[in-house]
């Protein structure tokens, strides 16, 4: 039976209701008291296996090397125990269906090393202030497919329904703006793979040099990725303008084709359209665990539960590792993974009658401290569990940004997977706080970026 945990500060009606109104000042006042500034339960669990949140990791929790890689503040810890196919029954109440399916699919190699839990997520005070303001002012519009009166991040720190929980993931704080080199692999069943290297950058609208607060528009953030290698893919560029209300104004996307030297609109980069360079192993809204409009699904907030989730994944991000160390046949090398017991929100998305998507049902598990989706189960039209997503969370404590070391989509049916976000062998890590102009994210800029 699933362990459902009611927050001590939320009534059942608040947890599952469908009201679109913001919370009351009295409810918002719980933020920073019984609740963390982002709305998680501040207290630990009954047996202490989940500790209380005491502010997260400080900025000086470790050093950053010249390439941008962080020290692991938990490097000396050893696993408390390891979950395998042989002992999974003992822990099944704290495992997702996807995790249990992976243990069954790979009984001799897939495992979950479980470490002590650390509630390491910390964000800037300005983000906490925005979340508190949003709690009293932000509302869903257009049937839950847009936001009004929203600023910065986390519109619903005290969520009232499933869509509000997912909006917290979609708008979560990612440093405002970012540049990075990211390596992706889609290994064959044998484990053989060719790395695909991307240059990625995004900027939230309020971080643009020319942002006008009086006229913010409908764009939430701007995103651009260029394929650097291998040569057969190099030079192709994707540009996305992600909108707040994607029903009123759908996401705008363009692709630059290096072979044709042309920029074309790319409406297929959404929903279940094929994601570029993914070999069919993920669709458009699989990227970042889940992205984009919510209008094709009915959303149900199941509640909270305790799960062993990928967390504090500094080891997986280590520059001492090679990609060959990480990418193995069937799944990532579990030697470098780290799982901890945390509370998560569970949200179920069911395809609406008459709508189309390759996933008829999806279940998301969202970390209460960061609002990052860390596990995702995807079901096909027959009700078969088809794909399992994992987001290995790693806090960039030096800049107070929760991030993912890697994200993965496992295909249980064909035995393949896609992993992205690796940078272990690269000369530079993630750069946060990079300033840009809106003109840097136009089709003309896309064409210039793609010239080779």
Secondary structure as UniProt FT lines:
FT   TURN            8..9
FT   HELIX           12..16
FT   HELIX           25..28
FT   TURN            29..30
FT   TURN            32..34
FT   TURN            37..38
FT   TURN            46..47
FT   TURN            59..60
FT   TURN            66..67
FT   TURN            73..76
FT   STRAND          81..83
FT   TURN            85..87
FT   HELIX           88..91
FT   HELIX           92..94
FT   HELIX           97..105
FT   TURN            106..109
FT   STRAND          112..114
FT   HELIX           125..137
FT   STRAND          139..141
FT   HELIX           142..144
FT   STRAND          146..148
FT   HELIX           162..170
FT   STRAND          177..185
FT   TURN            189..190
FT   STRAND          196..204
FT   HELIX           205..207
FT   TURN            209..210
FT   HELIX           213..215
FT   STRAND          219..229
FT   TURN            231..235
FT   STRAND          237..243
FT   TURN            246..248
FT   STRAND          252..257
FT   TURN            258..261
FT   STRAND          262..265
FT   TURN            267..268
FT   TURN            271..272
FT   TURN            276..277
FT   TURN            279..280
FT   HELIX           284..286
FT   TURN            287..288
FT   TURN            295..296
FT   STRAND          297..310
FT   HELIX           315..317
FT   TURN            319..320
FT   HELIX           323..326
FT   HELIX           334..336
FT   STRAND          339..351
FT   TURN            353..354
FT   STRAND          361..367
FT   TURN            368..370
FT   STRAND          373..379
FT   TURN            381..382
FT   STRAND          385..396
FT   TURN            397..400
FT   STRAND          401..411
FT   TURN            412..414
FT   STRAND          417..422
FT   TURN            424..425
FT   STRAND          431..432
FT   HELIX           438..441
FT   HELIX           443..450
//
